[in-house]
Amino acid sequence: MKLVRQVMAALLAATTTAAAAGCANKGLDVPSTFCGAPVKQSALSPLLPDGDDLKSQQTEPAPSEIDCSLHIDGVQVLDTLIRRIDEPLAPEDWTTALSKYNKASKRSVSFPGTAVIGSDGARVTAKCEGGESNFLLFNITFDGNRVENSQAGVVKLQHFLEDYVPAMAQRLDCTT
């Protein structure tokens, strides 16, 4: 009887391992740039769900706007809409951001600016000196199975933003 249990346990382990290997992500090539700005793989990869095909898209819906998104297997997982603005956002814009995103709150950032960051999105302004405007406004939407509706999810998104926002500001000829 003991031998039968051991054989059954070995078969179950082999079956589980084979099933897990069959479902494993073949590995996405995490881009080293997003929207033309360099990003660290360690900042971007935690946001990317498993999949086989990663595509990025960039449009400029207006002269003062850039919209960049990442799609995995045809599904949008990350979108950033960046606008050049001359005045700081009004308090009601920050209130709206606080209610829009899960686990959102105003958070300190490593660059001159203001941020409301949640687990599934953020609104960020970065001071822009030397550029065409006084501020850059980032509206970020994060979707997909990597969204963690927890403090850990907020930290993951903030880590990406701490890397991406200053790099994007520099790309747009701003010093932050």
C-alpha positions as a Markdown table, in Angstrom:
| # | Residue | x | y | z |
|---|---|---|---|---|
| 1 | Met | 0.0 | 0.0 | 0.0 |
| 2 | Lys | 2.9 | 2.3 | 0.8 |
| 3 | Leu | 4.4 | 1.7 | -2.6 |
| 4 | Val | 1.1 | 2.5 | -4.3 |
| 5 | Arg | 1.0 | 5.9 | -2.5 |
| 6 | Gln | 4.5 | 6.7 | -3.4 |
| 7 | Val | 3.9 | 5.9 | -7.1 |
| 8 | Met | 0.7 | 7.9 | -7.1 |
| 9 | Ala | 2.4 | 10.9 | -5.4 |
| 10 | Ala | 5.2 | 10.7 | -8.0 |
| 11 | Leu | 2.7 | 10.6 | -10.9 |
| 12 | Leu | 0.8 | 13.5 | -9.4 |
| 13 | Ala | 4.0 | 15.6 | -9.1 |
| 14 | Ala | 5.0 | 14.8 | -12.6 |
| 15 | Thr | 1.6 | 15.7 | -14.0 |
| 16 | Thr | 1.5 | 19.0 | -12.0 |
| 17 | Thr | 5.0 | 19.9 | -13.2 |
| 18 | Ala | 4.1 | 19.1 | -16.8 |
| 19 | Ala | 0.9 | 21.1 | -16.6 |
| 20 | Ala | 2.7 | 24.1 | -15.1 |
| 21 | Ala | 5.4 | 24.0 | -17.8 |
| 22 | Gly | 2.8 | 23.9 | -20.5 |
| 23 | Cys | 1.1 | 27.0 | -19.1 |
| 24 | Ala | 4.3 | 28.9 | -18.4 |
| 25 | Asn | 4.9 | 32.2 | -20.1 |
| 26 | Lys | 7.2 | 31.8 | -23.0 |
| 27 | Gly | 8.8 | 35.1 | -21.9 |
| 28 | Leu | 8.0 | 38.5 | -23.2 |
| 29 | Asp | 10.9 | 40.7 | -24.4 |
| 30 | Val | 10.4 | 43.6 | -22.0 |
| 31 | Pro | 11.2 | 46.8 | -23.9 |
| 32 | Ser | 14.0 | 49.1 | -22.7 |
| 33 | Thr | 11.9 | 52.1 | -23.8 |
| 34 | Phe | 8.3 | 53.1 | -23.4 |
| 35 | Cys | 7.0 | 56.0 | -25.4 |
| 36 | Gly | 10.5 | 56.8 | -26.5 |
| 37 | Ala | 11.8 | 57.1 | -22.9 |
| 38 | Pro | 14.2 | 54.6 | -21.4 |
| 39 | Val | 12.7 | 52.4 | -18.6 |
| 40 | Lys | 14.4 | 49.9 | -16.4 |
| 41 | Gln | 13.2 | 46.3 | -17.0 |
| 42 | Ser | 12.9 | 46.0 | -13.2 |
| 43 | Ala | 10.4 | 48.8 | -13.2 |
| 44 | Leu | 8.3 | 47.7 | -16.2 |
| 45 | Ser | 8.3 | 43.9 | -16.1 |
| 46 | Pro | 6.3 | 43.6 | -12.8 |
| 47 | Leu | 3.4 | 45.4 | -14.6 |
| 48 | Leu | 3.3 | 43.0 | -17.5 |
| 49 | Pro | 1.0 | 40.0 | -17.4 |
| 50 | Asp | 2.0 | 36.7 | -18.9 |
| 51 | Gly | 1.6 | 36.5 | -22.7 |
| 52 | Asp | 3.3 | 35.8 | -26.0 |
| 53 | Asp | 3.0 | 39.0 | -28.0 |
| 54 | Leu | 3.9 | 42.5 | -26.7 |
| 55 | Lys | 3.2 | 45.6 | -28.8 |
| 56 | Ser | 3.5 | 49.2 | -28.0 |
| 57 | Gln | 1.5 | 52.0 | -29.6 |
| 58 | Gln | 2.1 | 55.7 | -29.7 |
| 59 | Thr | -0.2 | 58.4 | -31.0 |
| 60 | Glu | -0.3 | 62.2 | -30.8 |
| 61 | Pro | -4.0 | 63.1 | -30.6 |
| 62 | Ala | -3.2 | 66.8 | -30.3 |
| 63 | Pro | 0.0 | 68.9 | -30.6 |
| 64 | Ser | 0.3 | 69.0 | -26.9 |
| 65 | Glu | -0.6 | 65.4 | -26.2 |
| 66 | Ile | 1.1 | 62.0 | -26.5 |
| 67 | Asp | -0.7 | 58.7 | -25.8 |
| 68 | Cys | 1.4 | 55.6 | -25.4 |
| 69 | Ser | 0.1 | 52.1 | -24.6 |
| 70 | Leu | 1.4 | 48.5 | -24.2 |
| 71 | His | -0.7 | 45.6 | -25.4 |
| 72 | Ile | -0.1 | 42.0 | -24.6 |
| 73 | Asp | -1.8 | 39.4 | -26.8 |
| 74 | Gly | -4.0 | 42.2 | -28.2 |
| 75 | Val | -5.2 | 43.5 | -24.8 |
| 76 | Gln | -4.2 | 46.9 | -23.5 |
| 77 | Val | -2.4 | 46.6 | -20.1 |
| 78 | Leu | -0.8 | 50.0 | -19.7 |
| 79 | Asp | -1.8 | 53.4 | -21.1 |
| 80 | Thr | -0.2 | 56.8 | -20.5 |
| 81 | Leu | -1.7 | 60.1 | -21.8 |
| 82 | Ile | 0.8 | 62.9 | -21.4 |
| 83 | Arg | -0.2 | 66.5 | -21.8 |
| 84 | Arg | 1.7 | 69.7 | -21.6 |
| 85 | Ile | 0.0 | 72.2 | -19.3 |
| 86 | Asp | 0.9 | 75.7 | -18.1 |
| 87 | Glu | -1.0 | 75.9 | -14.8 |
| 88 | Pro | -1.1 | 73.4 | -11.9 |
| 89 | Leu | -4.2 | 71.2 | -11.7 |
| 90 | Ala | -7.1 | 72.5 | -9.8 |
| 91 | Pro | -7.9 | 70.8 | -6.4 |
| 92 | Glu | -11.0 | 69.2 | -7.9 |
| 93 | Asp | -8.8 | 67.4 | -10.5 |
| 94 | Trp | -6.9 | 65.8 | -7.6 |
| 95 | Thr | -10.1 | 64.9 | -5.8 |
| 96 | Thr | -11.4 | 63.2 | -9.0 |
| 97 | Ala | -8.1 | 61.2 | -9.2 |
| 98 | Leu | -8.5 | 60.1 | -5.6 |
| 99 | Ser | -11.9 | 58.6 | -6.3 |
| 100 | Lys | -11.0 | 57.2 | -9.7 |
| 101 | Tyr | -8.2 | 54.7 | -8.8 |
| 102 | Asn | -8.2 | 51.8 | -6.3 |
| 103 | Lys | -6.2 | 52.4 | -3.1 |
| 104 | Ala | -5.4 | 55.9 | -4.4 |
| 105 | Ser | -3.8 | 58.6 | -2.2 |
| 106 | Lys | -1.5 | 61.6 | -2.7 |
| 107 | Arg | 2.0 | 60.3 | -2.6 |
| 108 | Ser | 5.5 | 61.8 | -2.4 |
| 109 | Val | 7.6 | 61.3 | -5.5 |
| 110 | Ser | 11.3 | 61.6 | -6.2 |
| 111 | Phe | 10.9 | 64.4 | -8.7 |
| 112 | Pro | 9.4 | 67.9 | -8.5 |
| 113 | Gly | 5.7 | 67.3 | -8.9 |
| 114 | Thr | 2.5 | 66.0 | -7.4 |
| 115 | Ala | 1.0 | 62.5 | -7.6 |
| 116 | Val | -2.1 | 60.6 | -6.8 |
| 117 | Ile | -1.2 | 56.9 | -7.3 |
| 118 | Gly | -3.5 | 53.9 | -6.9 |
| 119 | Ser | -3.1 | 50.2 | -7.7 |
| 120 | Asp | -4.7 | 50.6 | -11.1 |
| 121 | Gly | -3.7 | 54.0 | -12.2 |
| 122 | Ala | -2.3 | 57.4 | -11.4 |
| 123 | Arg | -2.5 | 61.1 | -12.1 |
| 124 | Val | 0.9 | 62.8 | -11.9 |
| 125 | Thr | 2.2 | 66.3 | -12.7 |
| 126 | Ala | 5.9 | 66.9 | -13.1 |
| 127 | Lys | 7.5 | 70.3 | -13.1 |
| 128 | Cys | 8.9 | 71.1 | -16.6 |
| 129 | Glu | 11.6 | 73.7 | -16.7 |
| 130 | Gly | 13.1 | 74.5 | -20.1 |
| 131 | Gly | 10.3 | 72.9 | -22.1 |
| 132 | Glu | 7.3 | 74.2 | -24.0 |
| 133 | Ser | 5.1 | 74.3 | -20.9 |
| 134 | Asn | 5.4 | 74.6 | -17.1 |
| 135 | Phe | 4.2 | 71.1 | -16.3 |
| 136 | Leu | 3.7 | 67.6 | -17.8 |
| 137 | Leu | 0.4 | 65.9 | -16.8 |
| 138 | Phe | 0.4 | 62.1 | -16.9 |
| 139 | Asn | -2.8 | 60.1 | -16.7 |
| 140 | Ile | -2.0 | 56.5 | -16.3 |
| 141 | Thr | -4.3 | 53.5 | -16.6 |
| 142 | Phe | -3.0 | 50.1 | -15.6 |
| 143 | Asp | -5.1 | 47.0 | -16.5 |
| 144 | Gly | -4.5 | 43.3 | -16.7 |
| 145 | Asn | -4.0 | 40.3 | -14.4 |
| 146 | Arg | -0.9 | 41.9 | -12.7 |
| 147 | Val | -3.0 | 44.6 | -11.1 |
| 148 | Glu | -2.9 | 44.0 | -7.4 |
| 149 | Asn | -5.6 | 45.9 | -5.5 |
| 150 | Ser | -3.4 | 46.3 | -2.5 |
| 151 | Gln | -0.6 | 48.4 | -1.1 |
| 152 | Ala | 1.9 | 46.2 | -2.9 |
| 153 | Gly | 0.2 | 47.0 | -6.2 |
| 154 | Val | 0.5 | 50.7 | -5.4 |
| 155 | Val | 4.2 | 50.3 | -4.7 |
| 156 | Lys | 4.7 | 48.4 | -8.0 |
| 157 | Leu | 3.0 | 51.2 | -10.0 |
| 158 | Gln | 4.9 | 53.9 | -8.1 |
| 159 | His | 8.2 | 52.2 | -8.8 |
| 160 | Phe | 7.5 | 52.3 | -12.5 |
| 161 | Leu | 6.4 | 56.0 | -12.3 |
| 162 | Glu | 9.5 | 57.0 | -10.4 |
| 163 | Asp | 11.6 | 55.6 | -13.3 |
| 164 | Tyr | 9.3 | 56.6 | -16.2 |
| 165 | Val | 8.1 | 60.1 | -15.5 |
| 166 | Pro | 11.6 | 61.8 | -15.1 |
| 167 | Ala | 12.8 | 59.9 | -18.2 |
| 168 | Met | 9.8 | 61.0 | -20.2 |
| 169 | Ala | 10.2 | 64.6 | -19.0 |
| 170 | Gln | 13.8 | 64.6 | -20.2 |
| 171 | Arg | 12.7 | 63.2 | -23.6 |
| 172 | Leu | 10.3 | 66.1 | -23.8 |
| 173 | Asp | 13.1 | 68.6 | -23.1 |
| 174 | Cys | 12.1 | 69.3 | -19.5 |
| 175 | Thr | 14.3 | 69.2 | -16.5 |
| 176 | Thr | 12.6 | 68.0 | -13.4 |
